[in-house]
């Protein structure tokens, strides 16, 4: 194996089929064409988090169960993949696997490969959605928990009987919304389930492109909470995160409504908007509104953290930089000025 090669070349030389999913923000498939461009530093990584790319690669010979690598790679200040780190990982692969990937690794080889600084363990919900999307894409059966999750979300078992429902089962169901009447099951269950399984289901939905009927149901739940005397901030945040896969105009409208409520401009909510609903911030007025809410937290470190996070997202970078260099509203400039004054006085 040539250590100077890129991952896609190694996989192609070994005649492996492979699929890549981003695991940094929402679990999202990255096409092979885009992955090649990312590896060759022709484009910035599309969904960075904390100046890293986190992604899962499933690969293997046709007809075999795929092997999976969960990788976390550093990015440079432009959002491009750090080539030294990539080369370093490829060297680990060469040392562990030898000349080629076209054979099943021994236990010793697997252990060697796992012992490197670039593999990581994704959060449970992301890992569950990765496996659910992968099996659905490869036309493989869902997990053993799928059938039970279907029965529960149909209401057949009673809404209080949720303890035996597995997270993987909910993920499998969300990844197969176009099958087995699952969209109807989810829409019905969202307004019926107790809090614990509802949070789990919403956590899976935040990684999915939403059918209109489910987006409407989530929007109804958010609107109902906004009209209540006192909203449950954490449940409302979970609903907004789950709406991140909705049609663009619907998501922007709901993010705008939430930011219009001063009582909801909580750090948890702002992190959710930046982390899952960042696509809504491509609207300049909404981005301005969001950054005002961030500045109003009166925490310089938090403000800088959020700016650093958003500026790394290729779709937002030009707008964030433009706002910081002169095109911001007077209100945002005043909020930033007050924040700076509070830092100097502390």
N, C-alpha and C positions, 0 to 999 in steps of 0.2 A: 504494500500500500504506500502510495506517494504522499508523504506528510504535508506537502504543499497544496494538495488538492482541496477543493471545497467539499462540503457535505453532499451537495446534490450530485457532484461528479462521482464521488465514491459510491453513492447509492445507485446511480445509473450504471456504473461499471459493473457492479455486482448484480445487475439486472433485477433490482428490488423495486417493487411498487411502493410508493410512499405518499403519506398525507401529512400535512402540517397544520396545527391549530395554534393560534395565539392564546396564551394563558395569562397575559399581563393584566388585562382589564376584563373584557367580556371574552368568553370562549368563542373564538371566531376562526373559521378556516382561512388559511392563507394559500392562495393558489400556487402551484409549482412555479409558474412564470414569475409571480411576484417574489417568491422565495429566492429564486435565482438572482433577481435584481437586487434583493436585500443582501445576499451573500457577496455579490460583486460590488457592493457599495455604490450602486447606481441610484438607489433610492434610500431614504431614511426608513427606519423601522416604523411601521404605521401606528402601533399601539404601545408605546413604551410606558414603563412605570418605574419611577425612581432611577432613571437613567439606565435601565436594563431592559432587555428583551427576554420575555419568558415564553417559551413555546414547547409544544409536544410534537414529536415526530414518531409516527407509526410506520414501520417499514418491514418488508419481508418478501420472500419469494411467492409467486402466485400459488394459491391453494393452501398456504401455511398460515398459522396464526402469527400476526405481526409482533415484532419486538417494539418496545416503546422506550424512547428517551425523553425525559423532561429536562429541558436545558434552560439555564439562566445565563445570558451573555451580556457583558457590559457594552454600553454605547458611548461614542464620543460626544462632544458638545453639540455636534450637528445632528445627532440621532442616528449616525451610521454605526454599523456593527464593528466592534473592535476586532481587527484582523489578527492581532497577536493572540487574543484569547481564543478565537476560532481555530487558529493554527495549533494552539496548545491543546485544545480539546481533541482535534484530529490526531495529534500525537498520542494522546491517551488511548484513543480508539485503536490506533496501529499497534501499540504495545500490548493491548488487551486481546485484540482479535487476530493479529497476524496480518497476513497478506490480503485477506478478502472478507466480505460480509456474507458470502453465499453459503455459509454453513451455520448450523445451530451452535451457539457458544456453549462451552462447558461451564460448570459451576464456577470454576476458578477464573475463567475469562470474564464471566458476568460480574464476579466480585471485584476484579481488577478494574473493570469499566465503571462500576458504581463508585469507586474510590477516586473521584476527581472533583475539583471545586466548581464544576459547571453544571452538575446535575442538581436538581432540587425536588422537593416534595410539594406539589401544589395543594392549595386549600381543598378541603373535602368536596365542596360544592363544584369547584372547577374540575377536579379530577373526575367526579361523577358525570358531569356534563361532557367532558372530553370522551370518556368511554361510551356514553350514550350516543353522542354524535358519530363517533367512529363506527360503532356496530351498525347504526342505522345506515351510514354511508356505504359500508361494505356489504350491506344486505345480510348481516349476521343476526342471529336471534338476540333479543334483549336479555337482560339478566333474569335470574330466578325471582327477583323482587317485583318484576313488571306486572304480573297478573294480579298480585295482591294490591298493588297501588291502584290499578284500574278499578278493582272492586270497591276499594275504599273511596276513591274520588267519585264513584257513581252514587255514593250514599248508601250502598247495600249493607254495609257492615255497621252502620251507625257512626255518626261523626265523632263520638267520644272514643271510638275504638281505633285510635291512630298509632298506638305504641308499637305495633308490629310492622308499620309501613317503613320500608327502607328508603334512604335518600337516593340510592341508585335506582330504585323503582320509580320514584318521582322524576328523576332525571331522564330515564328511558321514555317515560310517558311524554315529557315535554319535548324530547327530541323526535317524537313520532306524533306530533299534533295533527298531521294530515292523515292519520290512520286510526282505525278502530273507534271512531267517534270520540277521540281523546280531547278535541277542542271543546266539545259540549261538556265533557266530564270536568275539565279544568274550570270552565266558565261557571258551572253550577257550584263547584266546590269552593271557589274563592270567597263566596259570601256566606258559607256554611261552616267551614272548618274552624276548629279551635286554634288559638294563637300559635302554638308550637309547630304543628304541621303546616300552618299557613305561611309562617316565616320560611320554612324549608322549601315549600312550593314556589314562593316568590323569589327565593334565592336561585332556583333553577331557571325561572322564567327570565331573569335579567340577562341571560346569555342567549335568548332565543329571539328570532324575528317573529313578531306577534301577529296572528290573524286579527282582523278588525274587531271581531266579536269579543275577543279576550282583552284587546286594548281598550275597548269601550267599557267593559266590566271593571277594569282596573281604574280607568278614568272616573267612573261612577263612584267607586270606593274612595278615591282621593278627594273628589268634590264633596262627597258626604262628610268626610273628616274635616275639610276646610270650612264647612258650614256649621260644624259642631262648636259648642261653647269652648271646649278645650280638646285639641287634637292630641292623639298619642304620637309624639314626635318620631319615635323609633319605628312604629308600624307604618306611619306615613312615609318615612324615608325608604322603607323596604318596598312599598308600593311604587314610589317614584323610580327607584332603581329598576324594578321589574318592567317599568314602562319604557326603558331605554331601547328596546327593540321595536317600538311602535313607529308608525308613519311619522316622518320628520315634523310636519306642521303640528301634529297632535302633541308630540313630545315638547316642542318649543313652547307651545301655549301653556302646558301644564307647569313646566319649569318656571315660566314667567309668573304664573299665578302664585306659585309657592314663594318665589323671591319677593313678591309684592306684600307678603305677610311678614312684618318685622319680627313677630314672635317665632317664626319658623327659620329665621336666618341663623340657625345653630350650626356649629362646626360640623356635626355629624351629617347634616343635610348638605352642607357645602362640599364636603368630601365626597358624598354620594353623587352629586351633580358632576363634579370634576372627574370622578373615577368611572362612572357608568354612563352618565348622560352628557358627556362632553360634546357630542355631535350637535346638541342644541345650541351650543355657544358659538357656532359659526355665524350666528346673527350678531352684528356689531352692538346693537342696542342691548341685547340680552347679555352679551359678554361684559359690557360696561356695568350693567346692573349687578351681575354676579360679582365682579371685582370690587364694587362698592360694598357689597355685603361682606366680602372677605376682609376688606380694609376696616370695616366697622367692628370686627372682632377685637380690634385694638391689640394685635399681637404681631409684631414685625416678623418674627421667625415664621409664623404660620402663613403670613402674606407672601413672604419670599418663597416658601415651600410650594405654595399653590401656583405662583407665577412660574417657578422652575419646572413644575410638573406640566403645566399647560403649554409652555413654550416648546417642549420636546415633542408635542403631538404635531406632525407635519401639517394637518389640516387647520390647525389653530395658530401655528407659529407666526405667520405674517401678521395676523390680526392682533395678537398679543403684543408683538414688538411695535406695531403701529400705535396701539393705545399707549404704550409706555413712552413713546417718543413723539407725543404731540397731538394725537387725534382723540384723546380721552375727553369725556364730557367734563364740564366745570365741577359737577358734583363728585366725580371720581377723583379729580385732581385735589379737591378740597378734602376728601376722605383720606387720601394718601398723605396730604400735608399734615392733617391732624394726627395721623398715625405716627409720622416722623417726629412731630413735636412731642408726643407722649413718650417716645423712646428716648429722646434727648433729656427729658425731665426726670426719667426714672433712674 
